[in-house]
Amino acid sequence: MLTAHAVIDLAALRHNLARVRDYAPESQVLAVIKANGYGHGALAVAEALSTADAFAVARLEEALKLRKGGIEHPILLLEGVFDPGELGVAAAHGCEIGVHSMSQLEALERAHLHSPVTVWLKIDSGMHRLGVAPEQAAEFYQRLQKTPSVKNVVLMTHFASADEPETGQTEAQLALFNQCTQTWQKDLRSLANSAAIIENPEAQKDWVRPGVMLYGASPFADKDAHELGLKPAMTLKTRVIAVRDLKAGGSVGYGATWQATEDTRLVVVAMGYGDGYPRHAPSGTPVMINGKRYPIVGRVSMDMITVDIGDADIKEGDQVILWGDNPTVDEIAMLCGTIGYELLCNITTRVVYHYIDSENPAEVR
Ligand SMILES: Cc1ncc(COP(=O)(O)O)c(C=O)c1O
């Protein structure tokens, strides 16, 4: 019987891609599968999302793993190559390349690639992390057009606050991007991450770049995945390894941070920060056992979590759901002062991955 394991439902991934297409019917989909497919297993995600138009990763090594696994779609390196020596490898493996800096532009100008590459020119419309300043964009664009190693240019930018529409920052970034790129009408454009796909249809343009919504998590703090029509793809599970009675006044775990106010029963479950469950999850964070939610109590340790079950009839071996449909990863993240993205990415190698297809149960791998 499995202890800590992550069940990934390939049908949920496909469902979420279909939702992206519902939200952005006119756009091509660049599915963002960096950081091991947001912790879901990049290769399995790419295979499940084979109807996506292209994939995006952050680093060349991530793209090479996908190629080795047989993925033939276009793959974009969102941040481009980090040194000029990587250009030839990236091009030889059919990668498309982000360009956000002068050194990357110059490397492309000097390169002698066997076949020219598609370049995604990243314009900094206000996030101020990566990207070419709007006033430099024309120079970059013109030089890229003249570079023999460049096949064509896609114009892109990234939003800083698409998940906080009330700030107005997305509209300001969109306006600046539109103004800066208005003379280059023939070129394709890409702006929208998950939050903008849902919240800013006018930002969808030619290519949308969904990440978190593909995995069935919400990009917004105040809207949950179900409300957005998304299905959580990962269920993080384990089982009960001990049932203990605790007297009123007794405490549990490191630092004795929680004390029973009355006689109660605790279960110990095989899951901890050594599996990627957040150590800072406070007492009260829910888990699901036999269809009912119970609060974790005391500190999360490396391998174990304690749960107050009151007088419920729960036995050793019973299954525990840490996140999935209920509670969602976003709910747990909120209680821990973080975002679902981080929890999904933090699953460690000790957790066993199990892939299912809830629409085709025979297809389990
Ligand atoms: C450039 C870029 N585009 C798109 C995404 C996808 O964002 P999200 O997961 O919020 O949809 C990311 C993720 O960080 C990104 O860095």
The ligand as a MOL file (V3000), in Angstrom:
LIG
                    3D

  0  0  0     0  0            999 V3000
M  V30 BEGIN CTAB
M  V30 COUNTS 16 16 0 0 0
M  V30 BEGIN ATOM
M  V30 1 C 6.7290 34.3460 -18.8910 0
M  V30 2 C 5.6680 33.4920 -18.2880 0
M  V30 3 N 4.5290 33.3020 -18.9550 0
M  V30 4 C 3.5290 32.5490 -18.4430 0
M  V30 5 C 3.6440 31.9650 -17.1960 0
M  V30 6 C 2.4810 31.1660 -16.6410 0
M  V30 7 O 1.9410 31.8270 -15.5420 0
M  V30 8 P 0.6830 31.2200 -14.7330 0
M  V30 9 O 1.1930 29.9600 -14.1080 0
M  V30 10 O 0.3560 32.2590 -13.7380 0
M  V30 11 O -0.3700 30.9740 -15.7420 0
M  V30 12 C 4.8110 32.1570 -16.4590 0
M  V30 13 C 4.9130 31.5770 -15.1180 0
M  V30 14 O 5.5390 32.0410 -14.2240 0
M  V30 15 C 5.8540 32.9420 -17.0220 0
M  V30 16 O 6.9980 33.1580 -16.3540 0
M  V30 END ATOM
M  V30 BEGIN BOND
M  V30 1 1 1 2
M  V30 2 1 2 3
M  V30 3 2 2 15
M  V30 4 2 3 4
M  V30 5 1 4 5
M  V30 6 1 5 6
M  V30 7 2 5 12
M  V30 8 1 6 7
M  V30 9 1 7 8
M  V30 10 2 8 9
M  V30 11 1 8 10
M  V30 12 1 8 11
M  V30 13 1 12 13
M  V30 14 1 12 15
M  V30 15 2 13 14
M  V30 16 1 15 16
M  V30 END BOND
M  V30 END CTAB
M  END
